[in-house]
Amino acid sequence: MSRRSLLLAGSALVTTGLVFGLRPDSTSIAAEGDFEVSLSADEWRERLTEQEFYILREHGTERPYTSPLNEEYRAGTFTCAGCQQALFASETKYDSRTGWPSFYDYLPGAIGTSVDNTLGMTRTEVHCSRCGGHQGHVFEDGPEPTGLRYCINGIALDFEPQAA
């Protein structure tokens, strides 16, 4: 199976889940553990939009090619939409042609990982190390120098342009 076919099939699974309201274990709110920013589900709902809550706190996935950040290539920093921690430098962003903002590396200490067994496959989930908010997944098909592709939900990110 070609990479393109695999990506399209995966996108179809995710889109089907979004259309039919399927969510990963919705009793699990973000990553487990103690985080510097730790709020109740109600406090997160007050702080985040409905879409941000779905992605960051319920491990959701946005539809591919819907995030304006997919086309963002100015110099700056991509931050967590939940707690504003700096996660990715713009220099590490690239066009993976998957429909989601992609990076080949993250800022030191900004990302944590966990095992994600949803959708009938095992993947490595990435989350914000400060608040535990779900960002996306990391795959081993990225460019050098890391060979990794951090496939991130644009809704989970904010962008801070570099000062001129």
N, C-alpha and C positions, 0 to 999 in steps of 0.2 A: 504494500500500500504506500503510495507517495505521501510526502509530508503534507502537501496541499489537501489530499483526500482525507488524511487523518485530522487535520485542522478543521476542515469543513464538517466532518462527522462529529467532532467534539463540539463545534459551534452549534450544530443542530441539536445535540443532546442538551446543551445549556439553554438554548432558546426554547426548546420544548419544555424544560423545567420552568422557565420564566413564564411562558404562556399559560401553563396549567397550574401555576402557583406552587410547583414542587420546590421545596427548600431542603437543604441539608438539615440535619437534626436541629430543629428550631428551639429545642430546649437548651442547646449549647450556645451560649452567648460568647462570641469571640474566642480568643485563645485562653487556655486555662493557665492559671498562675497568678502571682502577685505582680501588679504593675504600678508604676509611679502614679499614673492617672487611673483611678478605679472608681467607677460610678455605677449606680444601680441601673437596671434596664429603663426605669422611668426617667432617671436623670439623663441617660443617653438619648432617649426619645425627645426630651425637651431641648437638648443641645443640637441634635442632628436633624436633617430633613428625613422624610420617610425613606427615600432611596439610599441615603447615606447610612441610615440605621440598618437597612436590609443588607447592604454590602459589608459594612464594618462590623456589625454586631451579630448578624445572622449568617455570615459566610456566603452571602449572595454573589451573583455575577451579573454584571451589566451586559446588555446585548453588544456584540462586536460592532465596531465602526460608529458608535454613538457618542463617544466622549470627545469633546473639543480638545482635550489634552493629547489626544492621539496625534494631532497636527501641531503641537506646541514644540518649537525648536529654538526659542530664544534662550539666551544665557540666563541661568537662574537655578532655583532649587525647588524640587517637588517635595511637598510636606504632607503629613498625615492629615486628612480632613477632620479627624476626630480630636486630635490633640496638638496639631501644628508642629510636631517634631519633624525636623529635616530628615528625609529618607533617601532621596536620590539627587545627584548632581546632574544638571542638563547635559554635561559632557558624556555621560554614560547612556544617554537615551539613543535609540536607533529605531528604524522602521522594520519591524519583524514581519509585516504584512499579515498579521493575525487579527487585527482589528482592535487591539488593546495597546495602551502605552507600554513600551518594553524598554528594559534597561539591562546592561550586561554586568552591572555592579551596583552596590548600595553604599551609603555612607557608613563609616565604621560605627558599629554598635546600634544601628538604627532598626535592624530587622531581626526577628526571631523566626524560627521554623517549627512546624509540626507535621505529623503524618495526616493526610486527608484521604479517607477511603470511600468518599461519596462517588456517585455516578458509576459504580462498578469498576473503579480503577484506583490504584494507589498513586498519589501525587504528593509533592512537598508543598504545603501551604506556607506562605510568608505572611507575617503579621508585624505590626508596629511594636517595637520593643518597649515603648513607653506606655501605651494604653491597651495593647493586645488586639487592636482592630485589624480585622482581615483585610489584606491588601490584594492578594491574588495567589499565584503559584510560581515556582521556579522550575525551569526545565533545562536539560543539558544539551540544547541545540542552538545556543547563542554564539555570538561572534567572539573572536579573541579580544582581549587577552584572557578572559575567564572561561569562555565556552558556555556561559550560562545565559538564560533568558528569563529575567524577572518579568512575568506577564501580569500587569497590574491593572486593576479596575480604576478608570479615570475618576469615577465618583468617589473613590477612597482617597483621592489626592487633591491638594490645592497646589497652585504654582505661584511662587514668588520670584518675579523677574529680578535680575541682577541690577543693582543701582548703576546708573550711567556715570 
